[in-house]
Amino acid sequence: MQYVSTRGRAPVLSFDEAMLTGLARDGGLYVPESVPTLGADDIAALAGLPYEDIAFRIMWPFIGGSFTEAEFRAIIARAYDGFGHAARAPLVQLAPNHFLLELFHGPTLAFKDFAMQLIGQLFEAALSRRGDRVTIIGATSGDTGSAAIEAFRGLDAVDVFILFPKGRVSEVQRRQMTTPSESNVHAIAVEGDFDDCQARVKDLFNDFPFRDRVKLAGVNSINWARVLAQVVYYFSAATTLGAPHRKVSFTVPTGNFGDIFAGYVAQKMGLPIERLVIATNQNDILHRTLVTGAYTKEAVVPSISPSMDIQVSSNFERVLFDAYGRDGDAVSQQMEALSSGGAFTVSQGALEYLRERFDSGRASEPETTATIARTFTETGEVLCPHSAVGVKVAEGHADPSVPMVTLATAHPAKFPDAVQAACGIVPPLPKRMQDLYERPERLTGVANDLGAIEALIEEKISA
Ligand SMILES: *Cc1c(COP(=O)(O)O)cnc(C)c1O
């Protein structure tokens, strides 16, 4: 399997090269040259298998010689070993035809662990074989960073730097990033918002001399290996609910469009998904784009679902690439318009492509809070604010003939203040993390400035 850039002007790479590279050198994102499909019998055979076996069968066709079968099975086994639930991604029923896919049983209590734990093991295997080492850089609105630090802490071949917006992540998220004591882990508080952090990471990758000098690698949701890992739970959930004999819809709380893009890949692989519903909070650029066709950047308004406080949704470029018939020049033009003027207009044909596959909705702050309260009263289930955005939007897209699965993207204990304000419950941290508030913190502050960030990275890796 080969990987091509969405802007059409970067080298074609293998799976492990694309994974180690992250952002393509033409500024684009890597996608598989073609998506392998599974027949109905192959999909039916997944029902009831352990999560790790489903993961192997779904991801193996994308790996294309980068690892042996035995290596890849061992990598998957190590990746999901630290999860606190035997099913890894259990389904819980909320209403007659509405299910919650709990993706928060990993070590940092958010769905990002599914991809990040795998990518940690993949990086270690690929780098140790090459006798190489890299500097991993990521921007986080909270959950990616803690998941990356947890996945890479203590690995020999990697230094990991995570940029997060100072004062804009929850205390649990911050502590998960600042309390690991391993010297290869660096939590960096940037004076700015998440979009600033993400923009600085892009700048670091576009400074080629710096990028080559420190051997920069990215693990943000633009990394194809992360998207791939997330495809798996769409198959596990849908086959549990009767796929391929019965269609299933999914509602996905969305920020960077990574998680829902994985659902789109699952659909392209042949999983009979009826609707993919994009759920946004008040930072609703994706919802507005589907409604109006205009992708217009606005200021980020902080919400109680901070991991979705995003106005530039990186992975959207991947679906645009398909919507524009895989025309890298067309995608480049749109992305240039976005970076120079803060907006672009999706062509009519591309918009039709998107509307055929996606629905969308937004939940306001009061709606999110009310959904946490009502779901608790009606079911006893305590939702995190991101999952509540999903549940609220899913309810607006209910179809009695098709089961709806809403992705529960974080554990409520990651956002205790918002949850308590909504339903009066202080959700406890799982036992394995109960001393989080006592562990000492370690972080470095930095200005929202490329030069300052580069100097900091070079100083830390030569230390
Ligand atoms: C990252 C995150 C999201 C958004 O996921 P994307 O892949 O960026 O769309 C939603 N909820 C939580 C809890 C997250 O951590």
PDBQT file of the ligand as one rigid body, heavy atoms in Angstrom, charges set to zero:
ROOT
HETATM    1  C1  LIG A 501     -10.052  15.119  20.223  1.00  0.00    +0.000 C 
HETATM    2  C2  LIG A 501     -11.395  15.025  20.821  1.00  0.00    +0.000 A 
HETATM    3  C3  LIG A 501     -12.556  15.241  20.064  1.00  0.00    +0.000 A 
HETATM    4  C4  LIG A 501     -12.500  15.644  18.616  1.00  0.00    +0.000 C 
HETATM    5  O1  LIG A 501     -11.971  14.616  17.812  1.00  0.00    +0.000 OA
HETATM    6  P1  LIG A 501     -11.462  14.953  16.339  1.00  0.00    +0.000 P 
HETATM    7  O2  LIG A 501     -10.854  13.678  15.848  1.00  0.00    +0.000 OA
HETATM    8  O3  LIG A 501     -10.464  16.049  16.486  1.00  0.00    +0.000 OA
HETATM    9  O4  LIG A 501     -12.643  15.375  15.564  1.00  0.00    +0.000 OA
HETATM   10  C5  LIG A 501     -13.778  15.057  20.688  1.00  0.00    +0.000 A 
HETATM   11  N1  LIG A 501     -13.867  14.734  21.985  1.00  0.00    +0.000 NA
HETATM   12  C6  LIG A 501     -12.775  14.527  22.748  1.00  0.00    +0.000 A 
HETATM   13  C7  LIG A 501     -12.942  14.175  24.179  1.00  0.00    +0.000 C 
HETATM   14  C8  LIG A 501     -11.505  14.658  22.190  1.00  0.00    +0.000 A 
HETATM   15  O5  LIG A 501     -10.425  14.443  22.949  1.00  0.00    +0.000 OA
ENDROOT
TORSDOF 0
